[in-house]
Amino acid sequence: ESTETIEQCAVRELEEESGIVTTDIHRRGYIVFKMAELNQMLRVHVYETWNFVGEAVETEEMRPQWYKESDIPFDKMWLDDKYWLPHVLAGKSILARFEFEDEETITEYDVKVQD
């Protein structure tokens, strides 16, 4: 929505896409994706929450599944996730850039980890 802050948008999207309700989010990252094949650039804000109400439900956007951190199936996820998600799960913040030739090929990337 045009009048929302990024944080308000994250809270709304979380509820719409998962059924989880929260007002307590913490920024953990910012990622820029350059998609050469699509001639597109995407900017993604990463947030986390540990205080929420409700249970994650399947929606058009997602099918929730729970894993131990040691069992996260990175080989079934977006290619970039394995480079930045472990840092966020460890409580760190990230600033990252990924350049994709196509959905299957990362041509360049940079992940800066912050405490």
N, C-alpha and C positions, 0 to 999 in steps of 0.2 A: 504494500500500500504506500502511496506517495507521501503520506504524513507520518509514517512510522520511522523510528530510529532502527538501526541495524539490530539492536538488542530486542526491541519489540517485535520485529520481523522474525527473529530466531525463535522467540517464545511462541508466537502464533504458528509458525511453520512446524515446530515440534508437536504442538497439539494436533494440527490438521493432518500431519503425516504419520503420527504414531499413536495418538490418543493420550499422550502423557501431558500433564499440566504442571507448569512450574513458573515461578517468577524469579528464581534464584539461579542465574546463569553466570558463567565465568568465561571470559574470552581466553582461548588457548592458542589461537593461530589465525594466520592469514595466508592464503595460497593463491597464486596466480597461475592459471593454466593457459598456455598458448597452444591452440589446436590448429596446426598447419593445414591439415586436410579440409577443415571446415572454414578456414580463414577467420577464426574466432578467438577471442580472449575472454576467459572467465575469471572472475574474482570471487573467492570463497572465504567466508569468515567461519572459523571453527570455534564452537562453544562447548562447554560441558556443564552438567548439573548432577548433583547427588541428592538434591532435595526436590522430590516431585510427588505428584498424586496420580494414581491410575496405573494401569498395566498396559504395556505396549501391545498394540493390536495390528494385524495385517491391514494394509491399505494399498491403494494403487501405487504408492511411492515406495513401500517397503514391506518386507516380510521379516519380522524380528526373530532372531535366533541368538542364543546365549552360548558363549564359549569361555573356557578358562583362557587367560591371557596367553598361556603357552600353547594353546591349541587354535588360535585364530587362523582361519584358512585363507591366508594372504594370496594363495595361488588361485582362489576363486573370486577375488575382489579386484577393484581397479588397480592397475599396475603401480600407481604412485603410493597407495596406502601403506605398503610395507616400509617406505622410506620416512614417513612422518608420523603415522599413527602410534607406533611404539613409544615415541617421545611424549606424546600427549597422554597416553595411558600411564606413563611414569610421572605425571604431574608437571611436565615441562610445557613451555609454550614454544611455538614454532613460527618461523617466517620462511615460506618456501615458494619456489618457482619450478614449474615443470613445462617442458616443451614436448609436445607429442607430434610425431609425423602422422600417425593414425592411432586408432584405439589400442593397437597392439605394440606400439613402438614409442618409447621415450627416447628422444634424441639428446636431451640435456636436462639437468636438474640441479637444484641447489636447495639445501635445507639448513637453515640456521636455527639452532636450539638455544633457547633462553631459559634461565632459571625462574 
